[in-house]
Amino acid sequence: MPTQAKAAVIDEITERFQKSSAAVLTEYRGLTVSQLTQLRRSLGAGSSYAVVKNTLTKRAADEVGHADLAPLLNGPTAIAFIEGDVVEAAKAIRDFARANPLLVVKGGVVEGRTVGPAEVTALADVEPREVLLAKLAGAMKGNLTKAAGLFQAPLSQVARLAAALQEKRESAEGPAAPAADTAAADTTTDTAETADAAAGTD
């Protein structure tokens, strides 16, 4: 391949690395063109699957700071450059590999970090974004309900305390009223007796 053509290929691979949120390196030995096309379509919009030359890819990887990918660039290599949903693409690769064992995941780059094949598989097991958001919303709602309960608890306790004090005051005031009436009656009796005594004296 002429030097200029090689430089163009390196530039293209470099650009794909830079634009992609993830790149998964695979070995495709034994797979048919039809199978590779099926895998390419399953990755979703914005993603691509391309057979690459290892030597040129090593140079492109060096340019984007992923020289540690060099050990993975041996044998027939094809790279899934993912620009869409990384989790969905990882699931597509995992499912395709289960149905077509000839596809071997070597590793790759996810969000700028080099990962091994086990991490790519683990990524495929992550729940969809919508499910995670729903769970987060549910957890937040639960915490808000607990917080509301905590805020309401002191108010209800204050209300119960106020009611108890009111009841205690009313029970304390109840017997005091007859006592006051008795004292008033005694005073009236004493006054009447004094009046009678005064009349007798006259």
C-alpha positions, 0 to 999 in steps of 0.5 A, a space after each residue: 500500500 502506498 505511503 499516502 494511502 496508508 497515512 489516509 487509513 491511519 487518519 481514518 482509524 484515528 478519527 474513528 477512535 476519537 469520535 467513538 465513546 467505545 471501540 471493541 476489538 474482535 477476532 472474526 476468523 471463520 465468520 462469513 461476510 453475511 454474519 459480519 453484516 448482521 453484526 454491523 447492523 445490530 450495533 445500532 445507529 452511529 456505530 460501525 464494524 470494520 476489518 482493520 490492518 493491525 500495523 496501521 491500527 497500532 499507529 492510529 492507537 499510538 496517536 490517540 494515546 492507546 498504545 496499550 492496545 498493541 498486544 490485542 492487535 494480532 491475528 484477523 482483527 475487526 473493530 466495532 466503533 461505537 458512537 451510540 449507546 455503549 451498553 446496547 452495542 456491548 449487548 449486541 456483540 455479546 449476543 452475537 458472540 453467543 450465537 456465533 462462537 467464532 467471534 472472539 472479543 479481545 478487549 477495547 476502549 470504553 470512555 477513554 479507558 482500555 478494558 479487557 474482554 471480561 469488562 466488555 461482557 460486564 458492560 453488556 450486563 448493565 441495565 438499560 439507561 431507562 431502567 436505571 433512571 426509573 430505579 433512581 427515581 423510585 429510590 429518590 421517591 422512597 427517600 422523600 417519603 421517609 423524609 416527609 415522615 421524619 418531618 411530620 413525626 415531631 409535629 404529631 408528637 407536639 400535637 399529642 403533647 399539647 392535647 395531653 397538657 390540655 387534658 391534664 389542665 382540664 382535669 386539674 381545673 375540674 375539682 377546683 371549681 366545686 372547692 371554690 363553690 364550697 368556699 363561697 357557700 361557707 362564706 355566705 353561711 358565715 355572713 348569714 350567721 353573723 347577720 342573725 347574731 347581730 339581729 338577736 343582739 338588737 
